[in-house]
Amino acid sequence: MSKLNNTIESANNIPEINTSNWKSINPEYVARMRLQNQFKTGIDIAKYTASIMRKDMDDYDNDPSKYTQSLGCWHGFIGQQKLISIKKHFGTNDKKYLYLSGWMIAALRSQFGPLPDQSMHEKTSVASLIKELYTFLKQADARELGGLFRELDSAPDNKKDEVMKKIENFETHIVPIIADIDAGFGNEEATYLMAKQMIEAGACAIQIENQVSDEKQCGHQDGKVTVPHAEFLAKINAVRYAFLNLEWMTV
């Protein structure tokens, strides 16, 4: 049985569907909407993308020619159009990620206006962008599947199986996001809270620096002041605790 038919059967089993008050509801439309929105929460996204990233890391360890590419992104619409274009050009989003750089967020996403890469932007701006990106990427899924459903409705009987195959093999636009947490924006407790919010938004991989937050410089500049080894490990463990608290493992 196809994915669509399985979802229709599941919708048919909703008790309310079979009552007189709900008789105008079409179970197939319910099923289609569910397929268009297969990721209900950011945690669902984080779990799905983490499994992709682990596989890609294993693939690279076995064969360095199987590398991934991460595209910098600072707005949901930009990320959406990148993934739509990549999928259209290559026929797949395999091994294509999005990257949220700290300097890019500081320069383009802060309420204070363009800022240097010195952790001066709002702590919540990264998690906010992650959530925005996945909202736009889920919209890309809904758009493409909506087109396939319309194609299915208008297809002659001898072409319906062909369209159903496209629906069955649909590849989501949801890809891993590597998110820059800078130096953690404070102590390990602050790092934990920020990482937790980012994971809840959908992040599966978090990048953290070992610089002193108040003295932070762009990674390409001289004059960086690093924290003691134990302090940095405490922040790494804080990020790990954030993942484990949400019942998932970090990449």
C-alpha positions, 0 to 999 in steps of 0.5 A, spaced: 500 500 500 502 506 498 504 512 503 498 516 501 493 510 501 496 508 508 495 515 510 488 515 508 486 509 511 489 512 518 485 518 517 479 514 516 480 511 522 479 518 526 472 517 530 470 523 528 470 522 521 465 517 521 460 522 525 454 526 522 457 532 524 464 531 520 461 528 514 463 534 510 470 532 511 474 528 506 479 523 509 483 523 503 484 531 503 486 530 511 491 525 508 494 529 503 495 535 508 498 530 513 503 528 507 504 536 506 506 537 513 510 530 515 514 534 521 510 536 526 515 539 531 522 542 531 524 536 535 522 531 529 526 535 524 532 535 529 531 527 529 530 526 522 536 531 520 541 528 525 540 521 522 542 524 515 548 527 518 550 521 521 550 517 515 553 523 511 559 523 516 560 515 515 559 516 508 565 521 508 569 517 512 569 511 508 570 515 501 572 522 502 569 524 495 562 523 498 563 530 501 557 535 503 556 542 501 553 547 506 550 554 504 550 560 508 543 563 509 540 568 513 533 568 511 527 563 510 525 565 503 533 565 501 534 558 504 527 556 501 529 558 494 536 555 495 533 548 496 528 548 491 533 550 486 538 545 488 533 540 488 530 542 481 538 542 478 540 536 481 534 532 482 536 531 489 538 535 496 542 529 498 548 532 502 546 539 501 545 543 508 544 550 510 549 553 514 547 559 519 554 563 521 554 567 527 557 573 523 552 573 518 546 573 523 550 579 527 550 583 520 543 581 517 539 579 523 540 583 529 534 588 531 540 593 533 542 593 525 548 591 522 553 588 527 561 586 527 562 578 529 563 579 536 557 576 539 553 583 540 547 580 537 541 577 541 541 570 544 535 568 541 536 570 533 539 564 531 533 559 534 529 564 531 532 564 524 532 556 525 525 556 526 524 561 520 528 557 515 524 550 517 517 554 516 519 556 509 522 549 507 516 545 510 512 550 505 516 548 499 514 541 501 507 543 501 507 547 495 511 541 491 506 536 493 500 540 492 502 540 485 503 533 485 496 532 488 493 536 483 496 532 477 494 526 480 486 529 480 487 531 473 491 525 470 487 520 466 486 513 469 492 510 465 497 515 468 495 515 475 500 510 477 505 514 474 503 520 479 502 516 485 510 514 484 512 521 484 508 522 490 511 515 493 518 517 492 517 525 494 524 527 497 523 533 502 526 540 502 528 539 510 535 538 510 540 539 516 542 546 519 549 547 522 548 552 527 553 557 530 552 558 537 558 563 537 562 562 544 555 560 548 553 567 550 555 566 557 556 561 562 555 553 561 548 555 563 546 560 558 549 555 553 545 550 555 539 554 555 540 557 548 542 550 545 536 547 548 532 553 544 536 551 538 534 544 538 527 545 539 527 549 533 530 544 529 537 544 529 541 537 529 548 540 529 551 546 533 558 549 532 561 553 538 567 557 539 572 556 545 573 564 545 572 569 551 565 571 549 566 579 551 573 579 547 570 575 541 573 576 535 571 573 528 575 566 527 579 569 521 582 575 525 588 575 530 588 577 537 583 571 539 582 570 547 581 563 548 577 560 555 581 555 559 580 548 557 575 546 562 571 551 561 570 550 554 569 542 555 563 545 560 560 548 555 560 542 550 557 538 555 552 543 556 550 542 549 550 535 550 545 535 556 541 540 552 540 534 546 539 529 552 534 533 555 530 532 549 531 525 548 536 526 542 543 525 541 548 531 538 551 530 531 
